[in-house]
């Protein structure tokens, strides 16, 4: 690291919403994700046969009931810091926490997962510094046994829910630079969304969102090259819904999102996506 750079400086992001109350009902066991992930580093192209393995500065984890994604901020490269170290640590510790609570998943909220993973990351000597976004999604039962998507989102990664032929929700948050005193519990953007059987959830880093038509209107006007590309691509960019809904499986859908993002190439970046289909299974009778 270069002189003058604090050894242990981290950042995430924030918004202000109250966390949902946890449900202890065991109907959760009836709801699962059929989930698959796909990724491609920004230094790779569609025809690069020697493309290195990995997701660049992005990271993720997948389980039957909880999925997560993170995007390390690349600017730390200039200070001799690996931007992927913090995102990988956050997802590694998140996965470990989920695996440790598989027998009783209702006791661990998405806010708990990110809060505890962040605390563990701060203690990890392999992570000298860095910034990351993160988004954790969990399927669980509501107070009446209905399926809910619980989420905690930090940064410009996010999720969309595809139901039928349209997107019904989009998770967003604001950015915050923080140090070790940062409290995720007080600042995270979190809540719940009602789900239906067959809903398709797309969780992705900004390398995906910046390359789909419905997000282009949010591009600020001080990016003339991007605006000119937008005009060139007008009417030719596939929507997220059309890319996802036309695939027979979540694996095919995840691969298709990555391919479409690379083809659009409006904002080159690491591209990571998790596509999860909601499956509601009848409760097992005792």
N, C-alpha and C positions, 0 to 999 in steps of 0.2 A: 504493500500500500504506500501511497505517497505521503510525505510529511504533512501534518496539519489536518489529515482526515481522521476523525474519531474512529477508534477501533470498533466500537459497538454502537452503530447508529442505524436505526431501522425506520422504515416508513410503511404505512398502510393507507387506508382512506376511510371516510366516514360519511354518515348521514344520520338524521335523528328520527328514530322510530322506536317505540317500545317493543321489547321482545315478547313473543307469544308465551302464554303459560304452557308448561309441559303437561302432556297427558300421560297418565299411567295405565290407560286401558290397553289390554293385550290384543285388541283387534288389529294392531299394527302388523301382526304376523300374517294377516290376510293380504297385505299390500306389498308388492315388490317392483323393482325396476328391472326391465330387460335392457341393459345398458352396454354400450360399446364406445370406445374412444378412438380418436385418430388425431395425428398431429404432423406438422412439418415445420422445420426451422426456416427462418426467412432467408438464409443463405442457400436454400435448396430451390431448385426449379422442377417443373413437372417432368422434364426430360433428363434430369441429372441422375444417372444410374449409380454414380459413386457418392450420392448424398449421404453424409454421416447420419448415424442413427440418433434418435432423440428428438426432443421437442424444443430445442434451442433454450430460451430463457423461460419457457412455459413448463408447467408440471401439472399432474392430475392424479386422482385415484378413483377407483370404481368399486362399489360393493352392491349387494342386492337391495339395500335400503338407503344408502348414503353415497353421494358422489361429490367430488370437489375438483376445483381447478384453480391455478394460480399463474401469475404472469410477472416474472421479475423485471424490474425497470432497467433497461439497457444502459442508461447513462452512467452507471457505476463502472462500466468498462474503462472509462477515462481515468478513474482513480485506482486502477489495478485490482478491482474487485469483480469476481465472477457473479453476474446478476442472477444466474440460475441457482446459486447456492441457497438463497433464502426461500425461493419459491419451492424448490425441491424439499427443503427441510420442513416447510409448512405442510406440504402434502404428505410427506412421510410420517410426520407426527400425527397428523389428522387421521391417516389410515390406521395407525397403531391404536389410537384412542377408540376408533370405531370398532376395530377387531376386539379390543378388550371389553367392549360392552355389547357384544353380539347376543349374549344371553338375555339382556334386558335393555334393548335399545331405547325405550321410551324415557330412560333416565338421563340420556345425554342429548342435549339440544344442539342445533347447529352453532348457536352462539357459544355454548360450552366448548365445542370442538375447536373453533378458531381461537378462543381465548386461551385454552390450555395448550394448543399447538404453538401459539405465539410465545407463550411463556417458556416452553421447551426450546424453541428456536433461539431465544435470547441467551440461553445457557449453552448452546451448541458452539464449541470452539471452532468448528469447521466453517461457521458463518461469521465472517469478520464484520460485515456491514451489508447494507442493501436496502432495497425497497421492493414491495410486491403488492399486487392486487390478489384477492382471494374470494372465492364464492363457494359456499357449501350448501347443498340441497339434500333434504331428507324427506322421505315419504312416511307418513304416520297417520294415526287415527285422530279425528277430532273428538270433542266431548260426546257426540252422539254416534261415534263409530264411523263417521264419514271420512273418506280419504282426503288428506291435506298435504300440500307441499310446503314444508317449512324451509326457510332460506335465511342465510346471513351473507351479505355481500359487502365487500370492501374494494372499491375501485371501479375501473371501467371494464372488467370482465362482467359477465351477466348471463341471464337466461331468458328464454322465450318458451311459451307453451303453445304448441300447434294442435288445434282441435278442429277436425274436419278440414276445411279448406282455408282456414285463416289462423293468424297468430293472435292469441287472446291476452297474453301478459308479456311484459318485458321488465326485467329487474335492472335497476340502475343505482348508482351511488356517486358520492363526491369524493375528491381526493384530499388526503391529509398527510402532511409530513410529520413524523412523530419520532420520539426517542423511546427509551426504555420505560418512561413513565406513562406512556400511552395506554389507555384503558379501552379495549374493544367493547366491553360490556356497555359502556356509556355512549358510545358513538356509532356502533354498527347499524347498517341498514338491514333490518330483519323483519320478518313477518310470516304470514301463511297465505296460501292461495288454494282455493278449492280445486280438486281434481276429479276427473271422470275416467272410467275405464277406457283404455286406448289412447289417452292423451300422449302426445310426443313432446318431451322436454328437450330443448337444445341448450346446453350449457357451454359457453365458449369464451375465449379471450378476445380482446379487441381486434386481433388479427383477422377474426371472422366477421365481427360486426361492421368493421370499417369497409368491408368488401361486398356488402349486400345493398340492394337498391333502397330498401326502406330506411337505411341509416344515412344515406348520402346527403340528405337535406341538412343534417346536423354538422356537416363539414364547414368550418369557419371560412370566411371569404379570403383570408390571407394565405390560402394554398392555391394559387393560380394553376399550377400543373394538375392538381387533383380536379379542380373545377373543369379544366379543359378535357381531362379524361372522362369526367362524368358526362359531358356533352357528347363525346364520341361514343360512349357506351349506351346512351339513352335508348331505351326500348330493347336492349340486347342482354341486360343483366338478369339472370334468373333470380327470382325471389327465394328467400329462405324456405317459405312454405312449399313452393313447387319442388325444390331440391329434396327436401326431407320427406314430404308426403308421398312422393311417387316411388319410394324405395320399399322393397319387400322386407327388409330387416334393418335393425338399428345399426348393424355393422356396415351395411351398404350405404345407409344414410350418412353415417359419420364420415366414411371415405368420400362420399359425394360432396359433402360440405367443404372438405379440405380441397378437393379438386376444383370446385367452383370458385373458392376464394383465391386460389392460385391463378386460375384463368382470368378472373376479373383484375387482380393485381393493382387495384386502385391505390392501396397503401401497403407496400411490402412490409411484412412483419411475421413473427412467429405465429403459427396457426394451430390452435388446439381446440378440439370440440368433443363433447360427450353427448351422445344422443341416447335418451332413455325413454322407453315406452312403459306407460303405467299399466300394470296387470293387477286386477282385483280378483283374488281367489276366495272362494267360500271359506268361512271359518271352519276349522276342523272341529267336529263334534266330539266331546269327551264321553 
